[in-house]
């Protein structure tokens, strides 16, 4: 994938609203709109859908992109009967467009914060298994910044990496040990994911203080789906114990997993952070599992290039005031006793 070049005077010109001669004018607004249209077209891969996403007519969007091509004197879009992709020059301009739009948004947020306190929308992604912990950050964030709205989206770890790179989200909660997926993202650890056996109170292992992975693999299980990172971590732990788990039920949401386990027909391996939202269903109990050699870290990530989002910086300030490790460890101790 092409990498954006270092910041240039063009970025400063766009954000400041000055044209190439140094005179203030309408260049900033026009160019930003053209760049936003190009980003939308690359994302939607369809002129009509891109126009709808930008709340303009299709002819207006097409005309703006053609004007951008004339201004830059390069073809940006491969056209046929329908959108056929971007040219190599278009891909390069797209990277700049994403970066410039993010710069402009960061500037507006910073000035807004100075004028009247933080306002706007925090765009935050989270892997499904971390969504249960997100409220511990977003609630105090909203209390501290009442004029900010939060858009929280469930995303895979790979989708998080893509959206951070393309400045579609400000930050995310995800596993921090997938270095290939995260690329140059800046990370801030929150807690290590610890695993517990959630099993019926009259189950085969209900009287244990600590359960072994090989023993758990033999139980009737409900686990998350194989394509999810949490499940891949659990499968690796089972393999290291010389076992293979073959669950009777697989699901892609933690809520569905708890709904099935609450019937008392299945057991599951859960992350201790899930207890914050779901607790222990009636008639079930949690048991410690043998701790693996390495427990995966969960934390906050922000893009490693471009300006740091003012919104992301405010959430990181909240996170520094919390000790989620202690919060979840204390919760685990309460349920174990």
C-alpha positions in Angstrom: 0.0 0.0 0.0 1.3 3.5 -0.8 2.4 5.5 2.1 1.7 9.3 2.4 4.6 11.6 1.9 5.8 13.8 4.8 3.7 16.9 5.5 4.1 19.6 2.8 3.2 23.3 2.5 0.1 22.2 0.6 -1.4 20.7 3.8 -0.9 24.0 5.6 -2.4 26.0 2.7 -5.6 23.8 2.7 -6.1 24.1 6.5 -5.4 27.8 6.7 -7.7 28.6 3.8 -5.0 30.4 1.8 -4.6 30.0 -1.9 -1.3 29.5 -3.6 -0.6 33.2 -3.6 -1.1 33.6 0.1 -4.4 35.5 -0.3 -7.4 34.3 1.7 -10.3 33.0 -0.3 -12.7 30.1 -1.0 -10.0 27.7 -2.0 -10.0 25.9 1.3 -13.7 25.0 1.3 -13.9 24.0 -2.3 -10.8 21.8 -2.2 -11.9 20.1 1.0 -15.2 19.3 -0.5 -13.6 17.9 -3.6 -11.3 15.7 -1.4 -14.2 14.5 0.7 -16.0 13.5 -2.5 -13.0 11.5 -3.7 -12.7 9.7 -0.3 -16.4 8.9 -0.4 -16.1 7.6 -4.0 -13.2 5.4 -3.1 -15.1 4.0 -0.1 -18.4 3.4 -1.8 -17.0 2.4 -5.2 -20.2 3.8 -6.8 -20.9 7.4 -7.9 -24.6 7.4 -6.7 -23.8 5.9 -3.3 -20.9 8.3 -2.8 -23.2 11.3 -3.7 -25.8 10.1 -1.3 -23.2 9.7 1.5 -22.1 13.3 0.9 -25.7 14.6 0.6 -25.2 16.0 -2.9 -26.5 15.1 -6.3 -24.5 12.6 -8.5 -23.8 15.3 -11.2 -22.5 17.7 -8.5 -20.1 15.0 -7.1 -18.9 14.0 -10.6 -18.3 17.6 -11.6 -16.4 18.3 -8.4 -14.1 15.4 -9.0 -13.5 16.3 -12.7 -12.6 19.8 -11.5 -10.1 18.3 -9.0 -8.6 16.3 -11.9 -8.3 19.5 -14.0 -6.8 21.5 -11.1 -4.2 18.8 -10.4 -3.7 18.0 -14.1 -3.9 14.2 -13.6 -6.6 11.6 -14.1 -7.9 10.3 -10.7 -10.7 8.0 -11.6 -10.9 5.1 -14.1 -14.3 5.5 -15.8 -16.4 3.1 -17.9 -20.0 2.4 -17.8 -19.6 2.5 -14.0 -16.8 3.3 -11.4 -13.8 1.1 -12.3 -11.4 2.2 -9.5 -8.8 4.9 -9.0 -5.7 5.5 -11.2 -2.3 5.3 -9.5 -2.4 9.1 -9.3 -5.8 8.8 -7.8 -4.6 6.4 -5.1 -1.8 8.8 -4.2 -4.2 11.8 -4.0 -6.6 9.6 -1.9 -3.9 9.1 0.7 -3.3 12.9 0.8 -7.0 13.5 0.9 -7.5 11.3 4.0 -4.7 13.0 5.7 -5.7 16.5 4.9 -9.3 16.0 5.9 -8.1 14.5 9.2 -5.8 17.5 9.7 -8.7 19.9 9.1 -11.0 18.0 11.5 -8.3 18.0 14.2 -7.8 21.8 13.8 -11.6 22.4 14.1 -11.8 20.2 17.2 -8.8 22.0 18.8 -10.2 25.4 18.1 -13.6 24.4 19.3 -12.1 23.0 22.6 -10.3 26.3 23.2 -13.5 28.3 22.5 -16.2 26.4 24.2 -14.9 23.0 25.4 -14.6 19.8 23.4 -17.5 19.2 21.0 -18.2 17.1 17.9 -18.3 13.3 17.6 -15.8 10.7 18.9 -15.6 7.9 16.4 -14.5 4.9 18.3 -14.2 1.2 17.2 -13.9 -1.8 19.4 -13.5 -5.5 18.9 -16.6 -7.4 20.0 -14.9 -8.8 23.1 -13.9 -5.4 24.3 -17.3 -3.7 23.8 -18.3 -4.8 27.3 -15.5 -2.6 28.8 -16.0 0.4 26.5 -18.6 2.0 28.8 -16.0 2.3 31.6 -14.3 4.9 29.3 -17.1 6.4 27.3 -19.3 7.2 30.4 -16.7 9.4 32.3 -15.7 10.8 28.9 -19.2 12.1 28.2 -19.5 13.4 31.8 -16.3 15.4 31.4 -17.2 16.6 27.8 -21.0 16.9 27.7 -21.1 18.5 24.2 -19.4 15.5 22.6 -21.4 12.6 21.0 -19.9 9.1 20.8 -20.2 6.8 17.8 -19.1 3.3 19.0 -18.8 0.6 16.4 -18.1 -3.1 16.7 -15.2 -3.9 14.3 -12.8 -6.8 13.6 -9.1 -6.1 14.5 -8.3 -6.0 10.7 -11.0 -3.5 10.0 -9.8 -1.3 12.9 -6.4 -1.2 11.4 -7.8 -0.2 8.0 -10.1 2.5 9.4 -7.3 4.0 11.6 -5.0 4.2 8.5 -7.7 5.9 6.5 -8.7 8.2 9.3 -12.3 6.9 9.4 -12.2 6.5 13.2 -10.3 8.4 15.9 -9.3 5.5 18.0 -10.2 1.9 18.9 -10.1 -0.8 21.7 -8.4 -3.9 20.4 -5.8 -6.6 21.1 -2.4 -5.1 21.1 -0.3 -8.2 20.3 -1.3 -8.3 16.6 1.6 -6.2 15.5 1.2 -7.0 11.8 -2.5 -5.8 11.8 -1.8 -2.7 13.8 1.1 -1.4 11.7 2.4 2.0 12.9 -0.5 2.6 15.3 0.3 4.1 18.7 -0.9 1.9 21.6 -1.9 2.4 25.2 -2.4 -0.9 27.2 -5.5 -1.1 29.4 -5.6 -4.7 30.8 -4.6 -8.3 30.2 -7.4 -10.6 29.2 -7.8 -13.4 31.8 -9.9 -16.5 31.2 -12.5 -18.2 33.4 -14.6 -21.3 33.0 -18.3 -20.5 33.2 -20.1 -23.7 33.9 -23.4 -25.0 35.5 -23.2 -25.2 39.3 -23.9 -28.9 39.1 -21.4 -29.5 36.3 -18.6 -31.9 36.2 -15.9 -29.3 37.1 -18.1 -27.1 39.3 -16.2 -28.2 42.5 -12.8 -27.3 41.2 -10.7 -24.3 42.3 -8.7 -24.4 39.1 -9.7 -26.2 35.8 -7.3 -27.5 33.2 -7.7 -26.6 29.5 -7.8 -30.3 28.5 -10.6 -31.0 30.9 -12.6 -28.0 29.7 -12.2 -29.2 26.0 -14.3 -32.3 26.9 -17.3 -30.3 28.2 -20.3 -29.4 26.1 -19.2 -26.0 25.0 -20.5 -22.7 23.6 -17.7 -20.5 22.2 -17.2 -17.6 19.9 -16.8 -18.2 16.2 -13.5 -19.4 14.8 -12.9 -16.3 12.7 -12.8 -14.1 15.9 -9.5 -13.3 17.5 -10.7 -14.4 21.0 -11.5 -17.9 19.7 -8.2 -18.2 17.9 -6.5 -17.4 21.3 -8.5 -20.0 23.1 -7.8 -22.6 20.4 -4.1 -22.0 20.8 -4.4 -22.5 24.6 -6.3 -25.8 24.0 -3.6 -27.0 21.5 -0.8 -26.2 24.0 -2.7 -28.4 26.5 -2.8 -31.2 23.9 -6.6 -30.9 23.3 -9.1 -29.7 20.7 -12.3 -28.0 21.6 -15.3 -28.8 19.4 -18.1 -26.6 20.7 -21.8 -27.5 20.2 -22.6 -23.8 19.6 -20.6 -21.0 18.0 -21.7 -17.4 17.9 -20.2 -14.0 16.9 -21.5 -12.1 19.9 -20.8 -12.3 23.6 -24.5 -11.6 24.4 -25.6 -14.7 22.4 -22.9 -16.7 24.1 -24.2 -15.8 27.6 -27.8 -16.4 26.5 -27.0 -20.0 25.6 -24.9 -20.7 28.6 -27.7 -19.3 30.9 -29.8 -22.4 29.8 -27.4 -24.5 31.9 -26.8 -26.9 29.0 -23.4 -25.6 28.0 -20.2 -24.3 29.6 -17.9 -21.6 28.1 -14.5 -20.0 28.4 -15.1 -16.3 29.1 -12.8 -13.3 29.4 -13.0 -11.8 32.9 -13.8 -8.3 31.5 -17.2 -9.7 30.3 -18.3 -10.1 34.0 -18.6 -6.3 34.1 -21.7 -6.4 31.8 -23.1 -9.9 32.2 -22.1 -11.1 35.6 -22.6 -14.8 36.4 -26.1 -16.2 35.3 -28.2 -17.8 38.0 -27.3 -21.4 38.4 -23.8 -21.0 37.0 -20.4 -20.4 38.6 -17.0 -19.3 37.4 -13.8 -21.2 38.0 -10.2 -20.1 37.4 -8.5 -21.6 34.4 -4.8 -22.5 34.3 -3.1 -19.3 33.3 -1.4 -19.5 29.9 2.3 -18.4 29.5 1.1 -15.2 27.8 -2.1 -13.4 28.4 -3.2 -11.1 25.5 -3.2 -7.4 26.1 -6.2 -5.2 25.3 -5.8 -1.4 24.9 -6.4 1.7 23.0 -4.9 2.4 19.6 -4.7 5.6 17.6 -3.2 6.2 14.1 0.6 6.3 14.0 0.6 9.0 11.3 -0.9 12.4 11.1 -2.1 14.6 13.9 -3.4 13.1 17.1 -7.2 13.5 17.4 -8.2 15.9 20.1 -11.0 13.4 20.9 -8.6 10.5 21.2 -6.3 12.5 23.4 -9.3 13.2 25.8 -10.2 9.5 26.0 -6.5 8.7 26.8 -6.7 11.2 29.6 -9.7 9.3 31.0 -7.9 6.0 30.6 -4.9 7.2 32.6 -7.2 8.1 35.5 -8.6 4.5 35.6 -7.0 1.2 36.5 -9.0 -1.3 34.5 -6.6 -4.1 35.5 -7.6 -3.6 39.1 -11.3 -3.0 38.2 -11.6 -6.4 36.4 -9.4 -8.3 38.9 -11.5 -7.1 41.8 -14.7 -8.1 39.9 -13.2 -11.5 39.2 -12.3 -12.0 42.9 -15.9 -11.1 43.9 -17.5 -13.7 41.6 -15.0 -16.4 42.5 -15.9 -16.1 46.2 
